[in-house]
Amino acid sequence: MIRKASGVRRQARDSGAGSCIASPHASRLTPHASEGYTMVAIVIGMAVLAILLMGVAPSIATIMKREREQELLFRGKQYARAIALFQRRYGRFPTELKQLYENRPRTIRKLFNDPMCNCPGWQLIVQGSPDAILGNAPAPGRPVPMTPTPAVFAGTGETKNVGPIIGVRSRVHEEALVEWRGQKFYDEWRFVTGDADRDTMGGSIPGGNRIPGAPPLPPQPVPRGR
């Protein structure tokens, strides 16, 4: 009996030891399960972030385009003012935009790129061309003086540009977010000397929206107080 009891106790101890040895193997499955949940959470987070970016991207693109439009107006007017100053200072219009910067004293602080394409290739508006006549040209009552300007030649003898430059416009034919002077495409926004600030002066002085060169408006009568 005594031997049989001790055998039973020994079997109980062996079974207990076996259970203790098996338990670590069961606990090793827990980290793998947690890693799986982490991966699922990361995938869901990336999907939510992608959806948010898809919704915000059009707004960011619109903001950037609006900023480029404002920069186009600023740079175009800078060229128009610089050309007018060049004509008053040297008695003629430039035949190349770089003359505004290279001639001393300068009439522009730097040569700006077209912000709509970030390229230096502005469309030049030459005196007497259709661009200079349609809409933005000075009125017939006060024409711009025709100063003879020789053509500029390259080193190989090929003509680079002929005619006095009186303005610039963009080469990019793309619809703008807003219209400027009734024109909704960028290449229709013309910046001509003597006409660069016509829209900005309209709200501050009478007759500010007149075409440059037109005769001044008669003085307006002042109403009497009652």
C-alpha positions in Angstrom: 0.0 0.0 0.0 2.8 2.3 0.9 4.5 1.7 -2.4 1.3 2.2 -4.3 0.6 5.6 -2.6 4.1 6.9 -3.3 3.7 5.9 -6.9 0.5 7.9 -7.1 2.2 10.9 -5.6 5.1 10.6 -8.1 2.6 10.5 -11.0 0.9 13.6 -9.6 4.2 15.5 -9.4 5.2 14.5 -12.9 1.9 15.7 -14.3 2.2 19.0 -12.5 5.7 19.4 -13.8 4.4 18.7 -17.3 1.8 21.3 -17.0 4.3 23.8 -15.8 6.5 23.1 -18.7 3.7 23.4 -21.2 2.4 26.8 -19.9 5.4 28.9 -21.3 4.7 27.6 -24.8 1.1 28.8 -24.5 2.2 32.2 -23.3 4.5 32.7 -26.3 1.5 33.1 -28.6 0.5 36.4 -27.0 3.2 38.7 -28.6 2.3 37.5 -32.1 -1.3 38.3 -31.5 -0.5 41.8 -30.3 1.7 42.4 -33.3 -1.1 41.5 -35.6 -3.5 44.0 -33.9 -0.8 46.7 -34.2 -0.4 46.1 -37.9 -4.2 46.4 -38.5 -4.2 49.7 -36.6 -1.4 51.0 -38.7 -3.2 50.1 -41.9 -6.4 51.7 -40.8 -4.5 54.9 -39.8 -2.8 55.1 -43.2 -6.2 54.7 -44.9 -7.7 57.5 -42.9 -4.7 59.7 -43.6 -5.0 59.1 -47.3 -8.7 60.0 -47.3 -7.9 63.3 -45.5 -5.1 64.1 -47.9 -7.4 63.5 -50.9 -9.9 66.0 -49.4 -7.3 68.7 -48.6 -5.2 68.4 -51.8 -7.6 70.4 -54.0 -7.8 73.2 -51.5 -4.0 73.5 -51.3 -3.8 73.5 -55.1 -6.3 76.3 -55.4 -4.5 78.4 -52.8 -1.2 78.0 -54.6 -2.8 78.9 -57.9 -4.3 82.0 -56.4 -0.9 83.0 -55.0 0.7 82.6 -58.5 -2.0 84.8 -60.0 -1.3 87.6 -57.5 2.4 87.2 -58.2 1.7 87.5 -62.0 -0.1 90.8 -61.5 2.7 92.1 -59.3 5.5 91.1 -61.7 3.7 92.2 -64.8 3.1 95.6 -63.3 6.7 95.9 -62.2 7.8 95.4 -65.8 5.3 98.0 -67.1 6.5 100.5 -64.6 10.2 99.8 -65.3 9.6 100.2 -69.1 7.9 103.6 -68.5 10.8 104.7 -66.3 13.3 103.4 -68.9 11.6 105.5 -71.7 11.6 108.6 -69.6 15.3 108.1 -68.5 16.8 107.1 -71.9 14.4 108.7 -74.4 13.5 105.3 -76.0 11.9 102.0 -75.2 14.0 98.9 -74.5 14.4 96.2 -77.2 15.2 93.5 -74.6 13.9 93.1 -71.1 17.5 92.6 -69.8 18.2 96.2 -70.7 16.0 97.3 -67.8 18.5 95.6 -65.5 21.8 95.9 -67.3 21.6 99.6 -68.2 22.8 101.9 -65.5 21.0 103.2 -63.6 18.7 100.3 -63.5 14.9 100.7 -63.8 14.0 97.3 -62.3 15.6 95.6 -59.3 15.6 92.1 -60.9 14.4 90.2 -64.0 11.3 88.3 -62.9 10.2 84.9 -64.3 6.7 84.3 -65.3 5.2 82.8 -62.1 2.6 80.7 -64.0 5.4 78.5 -65.6 8.4 79.7 -63.5 10.2 80.5 -66.8 11.8 83.7 -68.1 9.9 83.5 -71.5 7.5 86.4 -71.3 5.5 87.3 -74.4 6.8 90.8 -75.4 4.3 93.5 -76.4 6.0 95.6 -79.1 4.9 99.1 -80.0 2.5 99.1 -82.9 1.6 95.4 -82.6 -2.0 94.2 -82.2 -1.3 93.5 -78.5 -0.4 97.1 -78.0 -3.5 98.4 -79.8 -6.3 96.2 -78.4 -7.7 97.5 -75.2 -4.5 98.5 -73.4 -3.0 100.9 -75.9 -2.8 104.6 -75.1 -5.6 106.7 -76.4 -5.2 108.4 -79.9 -5.3 111.9 -78.2 -1.9 111.3 -76.6 0.1 108.7 -78.6 3.3 107.2 -77.3 6.2 108.8 -79.1 7.7 106.6 -81.8 11.4 106.5 -80.9 13.4 104.7 -83.6 15.1 101.8 -81.9 17.6 99.6 -83.9 17.2 95.8 -83.9 19.3 93.8 -81.6 21.4 91.1 -83.2 23.0 88.0 -81.7 26.6 86.9 -82.1 25.7 84.9 -85.3 23.9 87.8 -86.9 20.4 86.5 -86.3 17.8 88.9 -85.1 16.8 88.3 -81.5 14.1 91.0 -81.2 12.9 93.9 -83.4 10.9 96.8 -82.2 10.5 98.8 -78.9 9.0 96.9 -76.1 6.1 98.6 -74.3 4.8 95.7 -72.2 4.7 92.0 -71.4 2.1 89.2 -71.0 2.2 85.6 -69.9 2.6 82.8 -72.5 0.5 80.4 -70.4 -3.0 79.9 -71.9 -4.9 78.7 -68.9 -8.1 79.9 -67.3 -7.7 81.9 -64.2 -9.6 81.6 -60.9 -10.7 85.3 -61.2 -11.0 87.7 -64.2 -8.7 90.7 -64.5 -10.0 93.6 -66.5 -12.6 91.3 -68.1 -10.0 88.7 -69.2 -10.1 85.2 -67.8 -7.0 83.7 -69.4 -3.4 84.4 -68.2 -2.1 85.2 -71.7 -4.8 87.8 -72.1 -3.6 89.8 -69.1 -1.5 92.5 -70.7 0.8 94.8 -68.7 1.5 97.9 -70.8 3.5 100.9 -69.8 1.3 103.8 -68.7 -1.5 101.4 -67.9 -0.2 99.2 -65.2 -2.0 100.9 -62.3 -5.3 101.8 -63.9 -7.2 99.3 -61.9 -5.6 100.2 -58.5 -6.2 104.0 -59.0 -9.9 103.5 -59.9 -11.0 103.4 -56.3 -9.0 106.3 -55.0 -9.2 109.1 -57.6 -12.0 110.1 -60.0 -11.5 108.8 -63.5 -9.0 106.2 -62.3 -10.3 103.7 -64.8 -9.8 105.9 -67.8 -7.5 104.8 -70.6 -4.1 106.5 -70.2 -3.7 109.5 -72.4 -7.4 110.4 -72.5 -8.2 114.1 -71.7 -8.9 114.8 -68.0 -12.4 114.8 -66.8 -14.0 118.2 -66.0 -14.2 119.0 -62.3 -17.3 117.7 -60.6 -19.6 120.4 -59.0 -19.7 120.3 -55.3 -23.2 120.0 -53.9 -24.3 122.8 -51.6 -25.5 122.0 -48.1 -29.1 122.5 -47.2 
